[in-house]
């Protein structure tokens, strides 16, 4: 895996050193003997290579030295400056020399990238663990999305069913109201008719002799709630208490009341007892 970054850095460094050496020899060879120019070029390349080797040694030990790094960059900048100066003073192919003047800086940058790669590199075991964690997270997210979509579809189906049921109930209520309205209108028409009204009032009970009661329409609407007393059954009376009440009612007048009168007053007073028990109590107190 290191070859992906170290090979480009090595190749760029080799090209930069060759160019630097060639430029120094050609440039200074006209002013000084070529062995001197060769020594200068080798000095620049040698210093750069020495500092690079020391930086790599420190990186292998997990260490870093800013002074060594600064010296290495100084050699790189010096090599680039030599190439730029030669390009600016060259009479021919100045553009071509200037185009390759950035190679020393590029080589140092590639070594920087390689060092960062090494600092962040992980073992295959760690990479497999990370891939497993990522895959597990993706699986959980996919399951959660599927669950949410299923719940949304279920809720949509439920709401649709409830809405349709409510619509059916509303339609039934509307038809019922329409039927009741038609029936009410028919009753009102029958009540308002002169001949029909007389026929209907003839079957009602007369309250006052000689006065025919008016036939009323049946009640359609909210009704009055029943009293709590009518909804709750009264506690049953014991035989002794029933005998005392029956005897008091029977002897409340002179002569004594008949069974029918006593039973009517018994129930009017709010007492409750079955007909069988009431008649048995009557026989006991009247004996």
Secondary structure, DSSP 8 states (H G I E B T S, - for coil): -THHHHHHHHHHHHHHHHHHHHHHHHHHTTTS-HHHHHHHHHHHHHHHHHHHHHHHHHHHTT---HHHHHHHHHHHHHHHHHHHHHHHH-SSSHHHHHHTTTHHHHHHHHHHHHHHHHHH---HHHHHHHHHHHHHHHHHHHHHHHHHHHHHHHHHHHHHHHHHHHHHHHHHHHHHHHHHHHHHHHHHHHHH-HHHHHHHHTTS--SSTT----------S------HHHHS------HHHHHHHHHHHHTSSSS---HHHHHHHHHHTT----HHHHHHHHHHHH-
